[in-house]
Structure formats: C-alpha cells, structure tokens
Amino acid sequence: MINLHSKQTVKYICEKYPSGNCYYFKQEVITYNSWEDISSLQWGRKRPISKTTFDKRKKEGYRTVEEFIQRPPAVIIPFKQTMKQ
C-alpha cells in the first residue's frame, strides 16, 4: 500500500477526557485551490482511527498531538412523564 501523505501533511490526535476515555483521530492537510497556493491549505476533518494506528504512527515519527479535553458535565433536562391510559 502506498502512503499518500508525508509527515508534514498529516497529524495524529489523541483526545483524553476526565472520564479516562481516549479517542484517536487522523487529520490531513487539504487544499481548495492548488498545492502551490499556500493560502489555500488547511487542516481537513478529523477522521477516527484506532489506538494501534496512533501508537504505530507515533513510533514512526509522525506528528502526534495529545489533547486533554476539559468540558463541564452535560446538563440533564428532566422530562415530565405522562401516564398512559
């Protein structure tokens, strides 16, 4: 299999949450014009990957980012229950 991205055009992300859950993603540089137009380059959408892939790419020297996501807990909205007849 041919790898289409170099170490400069892809990054691997690990998002860690206070719950202990970790989610892994791959993000690639994309362009909306041409690769020669630097202003048209941007990071694409994060795509899910496995922990194994993240660890493998980290070992191979690819750019890896580990982010700790601190968000407040979700707000619980109580719904009024109705009695069925």
Secondary structure, DSSP 8 states (H G I E B T S, - for coil): ------TTSEEEEEEE-TTS-EEEEEEEEEESS-TT-GGGEEE---EEE-HHHHHHHHHHT-EEEEEE-----------------
